[in-house]
């Protein structure tokens, strides 16, 4: 299962490794699940649920961490490891909450719709968070 999922998702994420195209990465993750809906729902509703969630979370964490690093680099600022860890945890809770809702809802929502709404709500959010952090640190 893990190899199949990694192969599927790695293909979709190959070009989605920066903050500027994280939406495409999120769409690739949801699209991979959706394209093999029956198989992934079977896994999600089995004793392998935690494994599936861990694998999805690993890919999501890569997208989030890269986004934080890209934004910080674009802004010419250094983010402390503690703040980076906190930000990653915050955004991962949002990311995994949406993924779990998608799976719990039996993947009835369109991945494109979910990704576009996340983009609308999160556009430039990491940048704003970094600005706010910088303001409280100075």
Buried (B, 14 or more C-beta within 10 A) or exposed (E): BEEEBEEBBEEBBEEBBBBEBBBBBBBBBBBBBBEBEEEBBEBBEEEBEEBBBEBBBEBBBBBBBBBBBBBBEBBEEEBEEEBBEBBBEEBBEBBBEBBBEBBEEEBEBEBEEBBEEBBEEBEEBBBEBBEEBBEEEE
